[in-house]
């Protein structure tokens, strides 16, 4: 029997807390319904602390960003 782990990376977006530009990021659904990690803005390079939560009723991730 072959067991495989299915990991889904979903594309999502967040607005940089520093410059206000929109960024794309990948959310790993295997990491749970609540996640927190740091990702640099693709425009101004400032580190953003991303709070990610799964909204089950809408079927999507909600992301908030604040500067580190």
C-alpha positions as CSV (number, residue, x, y, z in Angstrom):
1,X,0.0,0.0,0.0
2,X,1.4,3.4,-1.0
3,X,0.5,6.3,1.3
4,X,0.9,9.8,-0.1
5,X,0.7,13.1,1.6
6,X,-1.3,15.6,-0.5
7,X,-0.2,19.1,0.2
8,X,-2.0,22.0,-1.5
9,X,-0.4,25.4,-1.8
10,X,-3.1,28.0,-2.5
11,X,-2.3,31.3,-4.0
12,X,-3.4,34.3,-1.9
13,X,-2.7,38.0,-1.6
14,X,-1.9,40.5,1.1
15,X,-1.4,44.2,1.2
16,X,2.0,45.3,2.5
17,X,1.7,47.1,5.8
18,X,4.6,49.3,4.9
19,X,4.0,50.5,1.3
20,X,0.4,49.4,0.6
21,X,1.3,47.4,-2.5
22,X,-0.5,44.0,-3.1
23,X,1.7,40.9,-3.0
24,X,1.0,37.3,-3.9
25,X,1.9,34.5,-1.5
26,X,1.4,30.8,-1.2
27,X,-0.6,29.4,1.7
28,X,0.1,25.8,2.7
29,X,-3.2,24.2,3.6
30,X,-1.5,21.4,5.4
31,X,-0.2,23.8,8.0
32,X,-3.6,24.2,9.6
33,X,-6.4,26.7,9.8
34,X,-4.4,29.4,11.7
35,X,-0.9,30.3,10.6
36,X,1.6,33.0,11.3
37,X,4.8,33.7,9.3
38,X,7.0,36.5,8.0
39,X,7.2,37.3,4.4
40,X,9.0,40.3,2.8
41,X,7.1,42.6,0.5
42,X,7.9,42.0,-3.1
43,X,8.0,45.8,-3.8
44,X,9.6,47.5,-0.8
45,X,11.3,44.4,0.9
46,X,9.9,45.3,4.4
47,X,9.1,42.2,6.4
48,X,5.4,41.6,7.0
49,X,4.0,39.4,9.8
50,X,1.1,37.5,8.1
51,X,-1.8,36.2,10.2
52,X,-3.5,33.6,8.1
53,X,-6.8,32.0,9.0
54,X,-9.2,29.7,7.1
55,X,-12.7,31.0,6.7
56,X,-14.7,27.7,6.4
57,X,-18.0,29.4,5.5
58,X,-16.4,31.3,2.6
59,X,-14.0,28.6,1.6
60,X,-11.0,30.9,1.5
61,X,-8.0,32.1,3.5
62,X,-8.1,35.6,5.2
63,X,-4.7,37.3,5.5
64,X,-3.8,40.3,7.6
65,X,-0.4,41.9,7.6
66,X,1.6,44.1,10.0
67,X,5.2,45.2,9.9
68,X,7.6,43.1,11.9
